[in-house]
Structures are given as C-alpha cells and as structure tokens.
Amino acid sequence: MTEVMKNVQEIHIGDVVEGEILTIDDNQQAIVGLGGGQEGVIPKNELSAAPFESVTDVVNVGDVVDLVVIKEIKDKEQGGYLLSKRRIDAKKVWDELQEKFEAGETIEAPVTNIVKGGLVVDAGVRGFVPASLVDTEYIEDFTPFQGETYTFKIIEIEPSENRLILSRKAILEKELDAKKEEVLDNLEEGQTVTGKVARLTDFGAFIDLGGVDGLVHISQIAHEHVEHPSDKLNVGEEIDVKVLSVDKERERISLSIKEILPGPWEGIEDRVQKGDVVDGTVKRLTSFGAFVEVFPGVEGLVHISQISHKHIATPHEVLTPGDVIQVKVLDVKPEEERLSLSIKALEEKPEQTESKPRQTQSQKPVELESPDTGFTLGDLLGEQLSDITGEDSEDNQ
C-alpha cells in the first residue's frame, strides 16, 4: 500500500499530465489511466479541435498522450478527473503560431466557414480573416473561398484570448510587389509589349503589363483625334503597346498604341489620287483657308481661293468647323504629307457679268499657320498671287 501511495501523483486543475488510453466507452469517451490507480475521462468534444467521425481517428487503446486537467469529478468512488487532449494540442499550436509570428513566417490553412465580416480558417486553432484582409480588391461574395486552402500572414495573435487574426491580402500584395519589380527591371524604352486594358479614364487608358500598370495617354491611342478612350478600347482587351518611357523610382510607365500603328499617311497614294472626289470634315479654319480631314489623321488644305467662285474675305463666311463637305483632290504629295483640295472645283462657275473697275481694299494681316501644316508661304499665297497677276494682265490688255 505504501508503494502504491508513493506512485499516486498529486493532481491539480490546469496541470498537464500523461495518461494511457485504457478503453473507449459507449458514449465515445476515452477512459484514461493516470497512474496510482487514478483515472480520468476525455469527453468526445475534448479529444480534438479538428472534425472527426470516430474516437479511434484521434486516439486508440494503449496510446500514451499528454492531457490537461479541466476539473475534478467528485462523484466517483476512487476519484476522477475531466481531461482534455484538444486543449493541450491547442497550446502546442499556439506556441508554434507564436514562433511563426515572431519569425515573420506565413502559414497555410483551409477556410472552414464564411461569416459576417470575413472568413474562419482552421490553423490548428480558430483563425479569422477580416473581409478587408481577404483580397487586394473588394470582394462581394466570399462563397468561392469556402473549403479552399490559402497562405496567410499572421497579423495579430493572443493565445490567452484565443485571438488569431490573419491576412491573405498581405501575401497578395507582396507577390504583386515582386512582379512589379520584375516587370520594371525588364522594361526598356522602345520595347513593344502585350498588356491588358485594366481601366479607362477621361485622360487615357491604364494597361496591366503583368503586375504593374502603364498609361496610354489619350493622345497616344490613335493617330486621329479620340474623344474618349472607350471609343477605341474595352476593359479586359489585350493589346500591343510601345514603351515610351520608364520611371522605376516613381513606378510610372508611359505607353503608346499609335506608335505601332501604320501612319495615317502611309499608302495614301493608294487611297486617293489627283482628281478624286472625297468626303471630308472641316477641322480648322484660318485666314488663308480650311483644313479638311478626309481620312482619320489625314488633313488637306482648301485654299481660300478654292472655297468659292465668289470672292470671300475669310473662310468663316461659308464654312464652320465640323461641316461635312465634298472636296476634289487637286494634288497629292505623300512624301510631304500634303493634300491640296478644292470645293469650288465641284461647283458650276457662275456666268461672268461686265467687270467693274477693281477697287483697292484694305488687307487684313495674314494669319500664318504653324510650320507643321506642311504648306509653304508660297503654297498658301501662290494662287492668290496668280489671281492678282492674271487680273493685272487682263487690265493691261
């Protein structure tokens, strides 16, 4: 008896003890021997935190396991204790999670439930992922996450309060940063790359290049004028773009679509020839004529002397920007990107009446067009000079 009493260990609530599984009763409880003739019982709900169908999926007779004492059972003749394997396993899990948290390591865990405000995951203990930390973008329906396993970063851990806050968003952001850095390192000015239209704004289109967005300014979408990017592009569309510039420090990438498109003047001689009659839109009016767009990005000049058989002081007297008109092609110079057009060539010349002495009129200052029109001063004034010369010759005769 003395030897038996020596082997009886003093047990207190909260102690961690070692016990041997003696049997499993009809209530799916495990009966445990604690030494010195003492016994304890592990209720089914204290066997494991993970779901199971049979007690033998967790423990079997003869297994020696670590247990924590929950309370003493006083109605037993020999005394007994309520024990938990689940809680001792959870403590080990919390210790491991704490170590991972302090080391900055990530964990993998399946999503076990969808609740208001986020996701519940099984990390050996219950973990919670707030809705704002599930993804880098807003998620309206979390149903597809049910049952899936993801990698999470531990944001907050407090074992004493059973609080484990996790983030999937932090993992995704880290992956995006790595992709962004890789893309920026590999991009060079002048490259042609493929991207996907991510979003459209009034000033241009953002193109996803596989981890980082580049901007195609609205002026770089097409050779012709574009009112809004949505007139030419759709979100999700894959397109080729040319890299204009890369600012790695500010993570800014300028792109162009029109730089890889055929120029508007390319093959113009195959589309229009001298003598053709084409439709066009009046784009700009100057003191010396009207610029008419006959193809997207292709404008020709209708000199003021070619607007009407009648004398007009300025093109504004008969034309308005936006007018759709017919013009005759007088000359095509592809190498100079110049078209000379005429409106009056398509109109019947009125019968001439008896000429009256020509009166000298004060001339308005000539408003010269910017140098990029492709027309020289001689081109712009040539016909006027020839008209004047012709009239002088008639007067002399």
HELIX and SHEET records of a PDB file:
HELIX    1   1 THR A    2  ASN A    7  1                                   6    
HELIX    2   2 LYS A   44  GLU A   46  5                                   3    
HELIX    3   3 VAL A   55  ASP A   57  5                                   3    
HELIX    4   4 ARG A   86  ALA A  103  1                                  18    
HELIX    5   5 ALA A  131  LEU A  133  5                                   3    
HELIX    6   6 THR A  143  PHE A  145  5                                   3    
HELIX    7   7 PRO A  159  GLU A  161  5                                   3    
HELIX    8   8 LYS A  169  ASN A  186  1                                  18    
HELIX    9   9 ILE A  218  GLN A  220  5                                   3    
HELIX   10  10 PRO A  229  ASP A  231  5                                   3    
HELIX   11  11 LYS A  258  ILE A  260  5                                   3    
HELIX   12  12 ILE A  268  ARG A  271  1                                   4    
HELIX   13  13 ILE A  304  GLN A  306  5                                   3    
HELIX   14  14 PRO A  315  GLU A  317  5                                   3    
HELIX   15  15 PRO A  334  GLU A  336  5                                   3    
HELIX   16  16 LYS A  344  LEU A  346  5                                   3    
HELIX   17  17 PRO A  371  THR A  373  5                                   3    
HELIX   18  18 LEU A  377  ASN A  396  1                                  20    
SHEET    1   A 6 VAL A  16  ILE A  24  0                                        
SHEET    2   A 6 ALA A  30  GLY A  35 -1                                        
SHEET    3   A 6 GLN A  38  ILE A  42 -1                                        
SHEET    4   A 6 GLY A  80  SER A  84  1                                        
SHEET    5   A 6 VAL A  64  ILE A  73 -1                                        
SHEET    6   A 6 VAL A  16  ILE A  24 -1                                        
SHEET    1   B 5 ARG A 126  PRO A 130  0                                        
SHEET    2   B 5 GLY A 118  ASP A 122 -1                                        
SHEET    3   B 5 THR A 106  VAL A 115 -1                                        
SHEET    4   B 5 THR A 149  GLU A 158 -1                                        
SHEET    5   B 5 ARG A 163  SER A 167 -1                                        
SHEET    1   C 6 THR A 192  THR A 201  0                                        
SHEET    2   C 6 GLY A 204  ASP A 208 -1                                        
SHEET    3   C 6 ASP A 213  HIS A 217 -1                                        
SHEET    4   C 6 ARG A 252  SER A 256  1                                        
SHEET    5   C 6 GLU A 238  ASP A 247 -1                                        
SHEET    6   C 6 THR A 192  THR A 201 -1                                        
SHEET    1   D 6 VAL A 277  THR A 286  0                                        
SHEET    2   D 6 GLY A 289  PHE A 295 -1                                        
SHEET    3   D 6 VAL A 298  HIS A 303 -1                                        
SHEET    4   D 6 ARG A 338  SER A 342  1                                        
SHEET    5   D 6 VAL A 324  LYS A 333 -1                                        
SHEET    6   D 6 VAL A 277  THR A 286 -1                                        
END                                                                             
